[in-house]
Amino acid sequence: MSNAQSEPLIGRWESNEPGNPHLEFTVDGAVTGSDGCNGIFSTYAATDDGAVIGMFVSTLKACFGVDDWLRGVHSVRLQGDTLVVCDRSGTRIGELRRAITEQLPG
């Protein structure tokens, strides 16, 4: 699934909420992450402004004090360094920020 449309998505997108919810998109069309408690494993198809996430498998741990809003992800839209997360109806349910990665010298 790697194509020019998916390139802006590649990498890790996260929130500083409890549990550190995040999604990570790879060039081979995979998306993995966590809703802050349970793992998410799926594929994605790039669109003009983001991606549609395929049906995903997830772990099913019970976690207290964690808002698992990211479990409702169906699509994402890029807005600069923000990834707007939408549910199946297209309603915005949250957002993630591009993760800052440290470059090692050399």
C-alpha positions as CSV (number, residue, x, y, z in Angstrom):
1,M,0.0,0.0,0.0
2,S,3.0,2.3,0.0
3,N,2.3,5.3,-2.3
4,A,3.0,9.0,-2.4
5,Q,-0.4,9.7,-0.6
6,S,0.6,7.7,2.4
7,E,4.0,9.3,2.9
8,P,2.8,12.2,5.1
9,L,1.2,9.7,7.5
10,I,4.2,7.5,8.0
11,G,5.5,7.5,11.6
12,R,4.1,7.7,15.0
13,W,1.2,10.0,16.1
14,E,0.4,10.3,19.8
15,S,-1.4,12.0,22.7
16,N,-0.1,12.9,26.1
17,E,-3.3,11.6,27.7
18,P,-3.1,8.8,30.3
19,G,-1.9,5.6,28.7
20,N,-0.3,7.5,25.8
21,P,-2.8,6.6,23.0
22,H,-1.0,6.4,19.7
23,L,-1.1,5.2,16.1
24,E,1.9,4.3,14.0
25,F,1.7,4.0,10.2
26,T,4.3,2.1,8.2
27,V,5.1,2.3,4.5
28,D,3.8,-1.3,3.9
29,G,0.2,-0.3,4.8
30,A,0.2,-1.4,8.4
31,V,-1.1,0.6,11.3
32,T,-0.4,-0.3,14.9
33,G,-1.0,1.5,18.2
34,S,-2.8,1.6,21.5
35,D,-5.9,3.2,22.8
36,G,-4.1,3.9,26.0
37,C,-4.7,0.4,27.3
38,N,-5.2,-2.1,24.5
39,G,-3.2,-2.7,21.4
40,I,-4.6,-2.0,17.9
41,F,-3.4,-3.8,14.8
42,S,-4.7,-3.1,11.3
43,T,-4.1,-1.9,7.8
44,Y,-4.9,1.4,6.2
45,A,-5.7,2.8,2.7
46,A,-4.4,6.3,2.0
47,T,-6.9,9.0,0.9
48,D,-6.4,12.5,-0.5
49,D,-6.2,14.0,3.0
50,G,-5.5,11.0,5.4
51,A,-6.5,7.4,5.5
52,V,-9.3,4.9,6.2
53,I,-8.4,2.3,8.8
54,G,-9.4,-1.3,8.1
55,M,-11.2,-3.5,10.6
56,F,-8.7,-4.0,13.5
57,V,-7.9,-6.6,16.1
58,S,-7.3,-5.4,19.6
59,T,-6.3,-6.8,22.9
60,L,-9.1,-6.7,25.5
61,K,-7.6,-5.7,28.9
62,A,-9.7,-3.7,31.4
63,C,-7.9,-0.5,32.2
64,F,-9.2,2.0,34.7
65,G,-8.7,5.8,34.4
66,V,-8.0,5.5,30.6
67,D,-10.4,7.0,28.0
68,D,-10.3,4.5,25.2
69,W,-11.7,6.9,22.5
70,L,-9.1,5.8,20.0
71,R,-10.9,2.4,19.8
72,G,-13.5,4.1,17.7
73,V,-11.1,5.1,14.9
74,H,-12.3,4.5,11.4
75,S,-10.5,7.3,9.5
76,V,-7.9,10.0,10.0
77,R,-7.3,13.4,8.4
78,L,-4.1,15.3,8.3
79,Q,-4.1,18.9,9.4
80,G,-0.5,20.0,9.6
81,D,1.2,18.1,12.4
82,T,-2.2,17.1,13.8
83,L,-4.0,13.9,12.9
84,V,-7.7,14.3,13.3
85,V,-9.3,10.9,14.3
86,C,-12.9,10.2,13.1
87,D,-15.4,7.5,13.8
88,R,-17.4,5.5,11.2
89,S,-19.9,8.4,10.8
90,G,-17.0,10.8,10.1
91,T,-17.4,12.6,13.4
92,R,-14.2,13.9,15.0
93,I,-13.5,11.9,18.2
94,G,-10.0,13.1,19.0
95,E,-6.6,14.1,17.7
96,L,-3.0,12.9,17.8
97,R,0.2,14.9,17.3
98,R,3.2,13.8,15.3
99,A,5.7,12.3,17.6
100,I,9.0,14.1,18.0
101,T,11.9,11.7,17.3
102,E,15.4,12.5,18.4
103,Q,18.1,12.2,15.8
104,L,21.3,10.6,17.0
105,P,24.5,12.3,15.8
106,G,26.3,10.9,13.1
